[in-house]
Amino acid sequence: MASGKILIYGGRGALGASCVQFFKKNNWWVGSIDLTENDAADANIVVDRDADWVAQEAAVLSKVGAELKGVTLDAIICVAGGWAGGNAKKDLAKSSDLMWKQSVWSSAISATVGANHLKPGGLLVLTGANPALEGTPGMIGYGMAKAAVHQLTKSLAGEKSGLPDNSLVVSILPVTLDTPMNRKWMPDADTSTWTPLEFLSELFHKWSKGEERPANGSLVKLITKDSKTEMVIV
C-alpha cells in the first residue's frame, strides 16, 4: 500500500523529475502533470500546450478526477516554470506572456486541483523566486509572473480561499537550482551557492508527512552557501 498520494505539476522538468523519483523511492503514488509523460510516474496527465488557460484547467481537472476516482491527495507540488530575460525595450509582452503561461497558469491550475482533490490538512507547494521580492529590470516578465505566484500563495492561505480545511500553502523561493541545464549554461559559476534538487525533494517529503512545516502562506527563501542550504521565511 502506498505511503501517500502526490501530484507533481512539472513532473518532467529537472526538479519535478527529481521529486517523482524521490517520492516513488519512498513508496508514494505519484502523478505527473506536464507537457510530456514521465515514465517513472504512476499516472500522467499531459497538458495541451496550445490550449488556453480555461481549457487547460478544465482538462487537467477532468483527468485528475478520472485518475483519483474520489481518493484525495496528500500533496500537490507545482514546480513548473521557466525563465526569460528582457526589459521594456524589447519583447516585453512576448516574454511576459511566456512566463505567465509557465508559472502563473500552472500555479493557478494546481490551486484549483487542490481545492477539488486535496485532503484536509494537505500540502500545496508553489514555486516563486527570490529575485521577484524586488524589482527585476533585466527580466521583467519573469519577475511579474513570480510576484503573482507570491500573491497567489498569500491569497490561498487566507480564509475562504476554497482550499480544504487546515491546508498548508507555501511558495519556495530558490535563487539558483543545481540542474543539468544550469550547469550547461553557467559552466564557470560557483555551484556551492546552488541548491541541490535532493534537498528540495526531501523537504517536500517532510512537509507532505506533516513534519517541520512552516506557517501557512509562507514564502520560503532557499539560501545555499558553501553547499549548505538554509531556509529563510519571508
C-alpha positions in Angstrom: 0.0 0.0 0.0 1.3 3.5 -0.9 2.5 5.8 1.8 0.6 8.7 0.3 -0.6 10.2 -2.9 1.0 13.2 -4.6 0.8 15.2 -7.8 3.8 16.8 -9.3 3.0 19.7 -11.7 6.0 19.9 -13.9 7.0 16.3 -13.4 9.2 16.1 -16.4 11.5 19.1 -15.5 14.7 18.7 -13.6 13.2 19.4 -10.2 9.9 17.7 -11.0 11.6 14.5 -12.2 13.8 14.5 -9.0 10.6 14.8 -6.9 8.9 12.0 -8.8 11.9 9.7 -8.3 12.2 10.6 -4.6 8.6 10.0 -3.7 8.4 6.8 -5.7 11.5 5.6 -3.8 9.6 6.3 -0.6 6.6 4.2 -1.7 4.2 7.0 -2.7 1.7 7.0 -5.5 3.0 9.8 -7.8 1.1 11.5 -10.6 2.9 13.8 -13.1 1.3 16.8 -14.9 3.4 18.1 -17.7 3.5 18.7 -21.5 5.0 15.2 -21.9 4.9 12.0 -19.9 7.3 10.9 -17.1 7.6 7.1 -17.4 8.6 6.8 -13.7 5.2 8.2 -12.5 2.2 6.1 -11.7 -0.1 8.3 -13.8 0.5 11.0 -16.3 -1.7 14.0 -17.1 -0.5 15.6 -20.3 -1.3 19.3 -20.8 -2.1 20.6 -24.3 0.4 23.5 -24.7 -1.8 25.1 -27.4 -5.0 25.2 -25.2 -5.9 28.4 -23.4 -5.8 28.8 -19.7 -9.5 27.9 -19.1 -9.3 24.8 -21.4 -6.1 23.6 -19.7 -7.7 23.9 -16.2 -10.8 22.0 -17.3 -8.7 19.2 -19.0 -6.3 18.8 -16.0 -9.2 18.8 -13.5 -11.1 16.2 -15.5 -8.1 13.9 -16.0 -7.0 14.2 -12.3 -10.6 13.3 -11.3 -10.6 10.3 -13.5 -7.2 9.0 -12.1 -8.1 9.5 -8.4 -11.7 8.2 -8.5 -12.6 10.0 -5.4 -9.4 9.4 -3.4 -7.9 12.6 -2.0 -4.3 13.7 -2.4 -1.8 14.3 0.4 0.1 16.9 -1.5 0.4 18.8 -4.8 3.8 20.2 -5.7 3.9 22.7 -8.6 7.5 23.1 -9.9 6.5 24.0 -13.4 8.1 27.2 -14.8 10.9 28.7 -16.8 13.0 31.7 -17.2 13.1 34.6 -19.7 15.1 37.8 -19.6 14.3 41.1 -21.2 13.3 44.6 -20.3 10.7 47.1 -21.5 12.7 47.9 -24.7 12.3 44.5 -26.4 9.8 41.7 -26.3 8.2 42.6 -23.0 4.8 41.3 -23.9 6.3 38.2 -25.5 8.4 37.2 -22.6 5.7 38.2 -20.1 3.2 36.0 -21.9 5.5 33.0 -21.8 6.3 33.5 -18.1 2.6 33.8 -17.3 1.8 30.6 -19.1 4.7 28.7 -17.5 4.4 29.9 -13.9 1.0 31.5 -13.2 -1.2 29.2 -15.3 0.4 26.1 -13.7 0.2 27.6 -10.2 -3.4 28.6 -10.5 -4.4 25.2 -12.0 -2.6 23.5 -9.2 -4.7 25.6 -6.7 -7.9 24.5 -8.5 -6.8 20.9 -8.3 -6.0 21.3 -4.7 -9.4 22.9 -3.9 -11.1 19.8 -5.5 -8.8 16.9 -4.6 -6.6 17.8 -1.7 -7.4 16.2 1.7 -8.0 18.4 4.7 -4.5 19.3 6.1 -2.9 18.6 2.8 0.0 20.4 1.2 0.2 22.7 -1.8 3.7 24.0 -2.8 4.1 26.6 -5.5 7.4 28.0 -6.9 8.1 31.7 -6.6 11.5 33.3 -6.9 13.8 35.2 -4.6 14.6 38.0 -7.1 10.9 38.8 -7.5 10.7 40.1 -4.0 12.2 43.3 -5.5 12.4 44.8 -9.0 13.8 42.7 -11.8 14.6 45.2 -14.5 16.6 42.7 -16.6 13.9 40.1 -16.5 10.6 42.0 -16.1 8.2 39.3 -17.4 9.8 36.7 -15.1 9.6 39.0 -12.1 5.9 39.9 -12.7 4.9 36.3 -13.0 6.8 35.1 -9.9 5.4 38.0 -7.9 1.9 36.9 -9.0 2.7 33.4 -7.6 3.8 35.0 -4.3 0.5 36.9 -4.1 -1.5 33.7 -5.0 0.2 31.9 -2.1 -0.9 34.6 0.3 -4.4 34.5 -1.0 -4.7 30.8 -0.9 -3.6 30.8 2.7 -6.5 33.1 3.7 -10.0 32.2 4.8 -12.5 31.3 2.1 -9.8 30.6 -0.4 -11.6 27.4 -1.5 -8.9 25.0 -0.2 -9.7 22.3 2.3 -9.6 23.0 6.0 -6.1 23.2 7.5 -4.4 23.0 4.2 -0.8 24.3 4.1 0.2 26.6 1.1 3.8 27.7 0.7 6.0 29.0 -2.0 9.6 28.1 -2.3 11.9 31.0 -3.4 15.0 29.5 -4.9 17.9 31.5 -6.2 19.7 29.0 -8.4 18.9 25.3 -8.6 21.6 22.8 -9.3 20.2 21.4 -12.6 21.9 20.0 -15.7 20.8 22.9 -17.8 22.2 25.5 -15.3 25.5 23.7 -15.3 25.5 23.7 -19.1 24.7 27.4 -19.5 26.8 28.6 -16.5 29.9 26.4 -16.6 32.0 28.8 -14.6 29.6 29.6 -11.8 30.2 28.9 -8.2 27.9 25.8 -7.7 28.5 25.8 -4.0 25.8 28.5 -3.9 23.3 26.4 -5.9 20.5 24.5 -4.2 20.6 20.7 -4.8 17.4 19.1 -6.1 17.7 16.4 -3.5 17.4 19.0 -0.7 14.0 20.1 -2.1 12.7 16.6 -2.7 13.5 15.7 0.9 11.9 19.0 2.1 8.7 18.4 0.2 8.6 14.8 1.6 8.8 16.1 5.2 6.2 18.7 4.6 3.9 16.2 2.9 4.1 14.0 6.0 3.3 17.0 8.2 6.8 17.4 9.6 8.7 20.7 10.2 6.1 22.7 8.3 6.4 26.5 8.0 3.4 28.7 8.7 0.6 28.8 6.2 1.2 31.3 3.4 5.0 31.4 3.9 7.4 32.4 1.2 10.4 30.2 1.9 13.8 31.5 0.6 16.4 28.9 -0.1 19.8 30.3 0.5 22.7 28.0 -0.3 26.3 28.9 0.8 29.3 26.6 0.9 27.0 23.8 -0.3 24.8 24.1 2.7 21.2 25.3 2.3 19.2 27.3 4.8 15.5 28.3 4.8 14.6 31.8 5.5 10.9 32.6 5.9 9.8 35.9 4.3 
